[in-house]
Amino acid sequence: MHNRRTFAAAAFALILAAAPSAFAQADPNAAAAGAYTLDINHTAVVARVPHQNFSFEIFRFTPTAGTLTWNPASAAANQVNVTVSTASIQTPVEGFAQELQGARYLNAQRFPEATFVSTAFRQVDATHAQVDGNFTFKGVTKQITFDVELIGAGRGQGGATVIGFHATATINNADYDFPGFIRGNTQIVIDAEFQKR
């Protein structure tokens, strides 16, 4: 019995040692400099839209592509871009996603993608930064700023280097030709992982 317990404890320790979470850390130097590709399977893009000043409606979108140029030794050299499908909008309200894709709201047929392309990366501290860039949505390009937090970096389950971020920004709904009852600011929230090529 003692040998079985010893073996089980050793096996459990090996499993913990091999788990991806054992390698991730909130240290920018844990991710080597280089080119990274967005991991679409581990990325969420959420829009929090004011609902008649009562609350926020939550809409989720699917990213289709993204790249990150990462240099932990020189924050100013970092670059990121992300492309999102506007037709991918999801909402728990039955049938509403199809309506939102139409010309009155997202006009997804005419403007199938929304993009963010960074223009400046300003480090705040070891795990926080502000990223300025051009946000193009419904044919309109505006400069916005994402507040970015490094969540984890290191070796992922498949052995590749992974770096993960949480980022938030706001846009003015009046800039994007929405119906008049959609007012105020929408918050964009991105939780993303990038894998080193």
HELIX and SHEET records of a PDB file:
HELIX    1   1 HIS A    2  ALA A   18  1                                  17    
HELIX    2   2 PRO A   20  ALA A   22  5                                   3    
HELIX    3   3 PRO A   28  ALA A   30  5                                   3    
HELIX    4   4 ILE A   40  HIS A   42  5                                   3    
HELIX    5   5 ALA A   75  ALA A   77  5                                   3    
HELIX    6   6 PHE A   96  LEU A  100  1                                   5    
HELIX    7   7 ASN A  173  TYR A  176  5                                   4    
SHEET    1   A 9 GLY A  34  LEU A  38  0                                        
SHEET    2   A 9 SER A  55  TRP A  70 -1                                        
SHEET    3   A 9 ALA A  44  HIS A  51 -1                                        
SHEET    4   A 9 ASN A 185  LYS A 196 -1                                        
SHEET    5   A 9 THR A 161  ASN A 172 -1                                        
SHEET    6   A 9 VAL A 140  ARG A 155 -1                                        
SHEET    7   A 9 HIS A 128  PHE A 137 -1                                        
SHEET    8   A 9 GLU A 113  ASP A 125 -1                                        
SHEET    9   A 9 GLN A  79  GLN A  90 -1                                        
END                                                                             
